[in-house]
Amino acid sequence: MCLCSYRQRRTLSQKGFELANGLPFVPTDPAIHDLLAAHTVPQAQQLQIALGKLRRASHHFAGTLLALDPHRLRSYSQRQMRRHRFNPQHKPAKMAQTFFLLDCHTGQPLCFTLTSAAQSVTQASPQLLHLAAQILGAAPGAKDKPLILADKEHFTEELFALVRQDNTFDLLGAQPAYPQLKNRWQKTPAAAFTEHWPGYATCTQPFHFQRQPELTYYESIQRSGGRPEDFYYQGFLGTAQRAEIPALTKDYPQRWHIEEFFKFNQPLGWHRAGTLNLNIRYGHLSMVLLAQAAIQQLRQRLGPPFVQWDALHFARHLFEGLEGDVRVEKQTIVVTLYDPPNAALLQNQYEHLPEKLTREGVNPRIPWLYNFQIDFRFK
């Protein structure tokens, strides 16, 4: 439905309609809680890996340019836990942490991990990268390794050393404007910079962390401004040396697609957390990944204007805006829709559905609907 927290009073109340939902029961909150509680965290992770492989095989993403980002949700758990200040004007509140890996070219998620509020991005990222490596089939030492883009929060020696050691991905992250870093950027000789166009110059130099000076990273310094008194510096650290202009001006700005993804899809269940039972949360959000993948394919099939609608708009103006009836004719469940929005687009995709699936080599019988077929009529 593109919306979470559907309570029992808002579900279908007439007996028999639950079968059309594909379940032998009305999915109330307690029933879903018990269903998810019966599964473990590794099972949810295996579901993510299987879904990711299917989406990659279906060309939903290539996985060559990835964005790594934490997404912190307000938690309503009854447990005692670390509190986080989401806004300087607000009081600290309980927080649940999710960490996502997103394909920058298509804006589609690969996988995610969950942690308690006490863990840092350095502690959570290795497991996320391990899941991504299985989805992408990435092998250590490959010639064209996927590039992961990170923000200033990921600027830690442990994370860069881990990515360097695994040698499965390349990592490029922005550096915080610490005073010692700013002083070094400002003291870099002007001759070391290459000016690419007026007001923009870059410089790449070796970088070493203090605790592991034998490991060499590559620091790209970006200088903006036309006059020396107007110069503004920003540093980026990478595990591998890459061409500066594509990496800093083309690749890295695409990292912000992950914020668009959160805003576009968070009504599916990525805006609040009701429990700290990680196996339940993993199961819940893994099912949300399934829903997001299905809805994205539906958007692509229907085209404009549906493809521009966020999850909330999609729910209110398509899923909740349909009027119709359900009946059974022989071995087919027939859904009749009365005056749906953009009926011509829907009719082209879903009328005579069993015949269309058969032509594509797909079995039209649905196992969880007792092997019934489903078809649609538009009036």
N, C-alpha and C positions, 0 to 999 in steps of 0.2 A: 504493500500500500504506500510505500515511500515515507511512512510515518511510523514512529515507535510508540510504545506504551499504549497500545490499544487495550482498554480494559474490558472486562466481561460485559459491562452494561452497553458497550459500544460494538459488540460482535453480533453476528447473525443469531437470532433467537429462535428461528423456526427449524424444527427437526428436519433433517434431510439436506439442508443447504450446506452443511459442513462437508458433505461428499464432494460438492462442486469446488470446494477450496483445496481438494487434494489431500485432506486429512480425515481420519475417522472420528474426529472430535473437534469441538470448538476450541481454538487455541487461546485459552485464558492465561493470565500471567502465572498462576501456580503450576499449570500443566507445562508451560514452556520452561519454567525454572527447574522442575523435576527432570525434564528431558535433557536439558543442558548439564545439570549436575551429575548425570550418569556418565558423562564423557570426561576424558582427561585432557590436559594441555597438549601432550604429544599428538593426540588424535586430531585436535583442532589445527595443529601445525601441519599435519599430513594433509588435511583438507585444503589448507592454503596452498601447499606445494602442488597438489593435484590440480586445483583450479588454475594456478598460475601457469602450469605446463599446458593445460588446455587452451588458455587464453593466448599464450605465446604461439602455440601451433595454429591458432585461428588468426594470427597476425593482429591481435589487439595491441601488441607492443613489441618492439624489437629489443629493448633492454640495453641499448648502447649508452644512453645518457640518463642517469637516475638522480633523483633528489631525495636526500635523507633529512627527515624533519620530525621533531617531537610534536605531538598534539595533546595538550593537557586539558582534561575535562574536569568539570566540577563534580565531586563525588558526594553522594548522599548516604554513604555507608554509615552504619552505627558504630564502626570500630574506631578506636583511637589511632590516629595516623598523623603524619606530618602535614602541616598546613602550608598553603602557597598563596602568595598575594598576586592575584590576577591583574589588579589595577591599583596604582598608588592611592587612589581615593577610597578603595574598598578594604574591608577587613580581610585578613587571611582566612582561607576556606580550605576544606578538605579537597584533595586532588587525586585523580587517577591519571596515570601516564600511558599514552600509546605512542609508538614510534613507527612511522610509515616510510616505505620506500616506493617512490612513484616514478613512472616513466615520463620524462619531460617532453618527449615528442608527441605523445598521445594524451597525456594527462590521466592515464589509467594506473591504478595501484597494483603493485606486485604482491606485497605481503606486509605484515605488521607484527609487532610484538607488544606485549603488555608487561608493565612492572608496577610495583608499589610506588608510593610517592617518595620513598627514600633513595631509590636507585638513580644514578646519573646516566647521561647519554653514553658515557664511556663504557659503563657496565652493560647497558642494554643493546648497544649497537652490534657487538659480535654475533649474537644470536640472529639478529635481523639479517646481517650479511650472509650468514650460513644458510638461512632459508632462501635468500635471493640466489645464491650460487647454485642451489639444487634446482630452482625453477628455471634459471637461464642455462643450466648445463655448463657453467663457467668453470674452467680448469686452471689451476695455478700455472703461471708462466706463459699463458697464451699471448699471442702476438698483439691482438687488438682487444685489450681488456676494457670492460665497461667502465665509464667514468662516473663516479659518485660525487655529487655536489653537496656540500655541507655549509652550515652557517657558522657564526663565531662561537656558538655554544659547543661546537665539536672540536675546537682548537685545543686538543690535549695531546700530550706526548704519547700516552698509552694507546689512544685510538690510531694515531698515525703509524706508530710502531707495529700495531697489530695488522693493519692493512698492508703495510710494507712486508711484513713477515709472511702473511698468507699468500701474497702475490697473485690474488685472484681479481682484484679490482684496483683501479687508480682512484685516488681521493684528492679532491680539490676543495679547499675551504677558505672562507674569509677569515682574516686574523683580527682579533680585537685591537682596538686602538690603545694598547697599554703604553704608558709613558716611555718605557725603554725601547719599544718597537717604533714609536713615532719619532723619537730622537734619532734612531738609526736610519729610518727612511729619509728624514730631513738632511742627514749628513751624507747621504749617498751622492757621489760626485755627479754633476750635471752631465758630464761626458758619458756616464754609464747608461743614461736614458736614451731611448730611441723615440723620436717624435713621429707619430703616425699621421696626425693631422693637428691643426692649430689648437692648442689647449689640451692635448692628450698625448701622454708619453708613458712608456713602460720600460721596466728593467727587470731582468731575471738574474738571481744570484743564488749561490748555495746557502743552505740554512742548516744549522745543527742545534738540537736540543742539548741542554746542559748535562743531563744524566746519561745520554747516549751519544757522545760527540762523534763516534765512529760512523753513525748513520747520516747520510746526506739526503736532504730534501731540497726542494726547489721553491724559492720565494719569488713571486712576481709582484713587483711594486708598481702600482698604478698612480700616475701623477696627473692631476687635473688642474687647469688654470693657465691663463696666458702670461701673467707676470709673476716673478718670484714671490712677491708679497701676497699673492692670491693662491699660491700652490696648495692643493689639498691632496693628501696621500691616503691610499688604501692598499693594504697588503693581502696577498692570497698565497697559501701554502699548498704545495702539491707533492705527492709521492713520486711523481714522474715529471720529466720536463716535456712540456707541450708548447705548441705555438701560442704566443701570447694573445694575439688579436682574436683568433677564434675562441680561445678558452675564456677570455675575460669579457669580451663584448658580444659574443654570440651564445656560447654554451651557458655561462654562469647566470645571465639574466633569466634563462628559462627555468631556473630553480623555483621561481616564485609561482609557477603553475601549481605547486603543491598547496599554496594558500587558497588559490581558486578552487581546487578540488575539495578542500575542507568546507569552504563556504557553500559550494554547490551541492554537496552530498551529506552534510552533517545532520539534517533531519532524519536520515535513515537510522541514526542511533549513535552518531559520533559527537553529540553535543552534551551529554550528561552520562554519569555512571551511577548505578544504584546499588552496587555490591562490590566488595573487594575479593570475592571468591574468584580467583584468576581462571579456574577451569570454566566457570560459567561465563565470565566475561570473554574469554577466548572463543568459546562456542558461539556466543551471541554475535560478536563482531566478525567471526568467520562466516556466519550465515549472512551478515550484512554485506560482506564481500560478494557472496553469491547473488544477493539481490541487486547490488550495484552493477555487477556484470550483466545480469539479465536486462535491467532497465536501460543500461547503456546501449545494448544491442537493439532494444526496442526503439530507442531514440534514433539510432542510425537507420533503421528500417523505415521509420515514419518520415524522417527528414524534417525540414522547416515546417512549422515553427517549433516542433517538439524538441529538436536537438538543442535549442537554446534555453529550454526550461530547466530550472533547478528542481531538486527532488520535491520540495514543498509545492511548487507550482504544478509539477507533474501529477502529484497526488490529488490536489484539489480540482484541477481542471480536466483530468483524464480519468484516473482510476475512480475517484469519488463522484465524477460528473456523468457517469454512465447510467442510463435507465434501460431496463430490459427484463427478460424472463429466461428461465432455464427449464428445459424439458428433455426427455429421453426419447429418441426415435430409434428403435431396434438396438444396435450396438453403438450408437453415437449420442453424445450429450450435445444438444444444440442450444447455443446461447444466442438469443435474439436481442440486438441492441437497437433502441429507438432514437433516431436523430442524434448520433454521437458527434462530437466535434471532429472536424476534418474527416467526414465519413468516407470520402473517396480514397484517402490514403489508407485508412484502416481496412476498407473493403478489399483493396488491391492486395493486401498482405494476408488477410485472415479468412476471407470467404473461400469455401471449398478447401479448407486446410488439410484434411486427410489426403486428398488427391495431390496437393502440392508437396506434402511431405513424402509421399510414395515416389513421386517423380525425382525427388532429391536423394532417394535411397534411405530415407528415415522411416522407421516403423511408426505409423500413426497411433498405435495403441499405447495407452499410458498405463504402466504397471500399477501405480498407486491409485488409479481410478478404476481398478478391477478390469483392466484391459479394454475399457471403453475408449472410443475415439472422441474427439471434441471438434466441433465445427461452429462457425459463426454466421449469423444472418444480420443484415443491416436494413432497417426499415424506417 
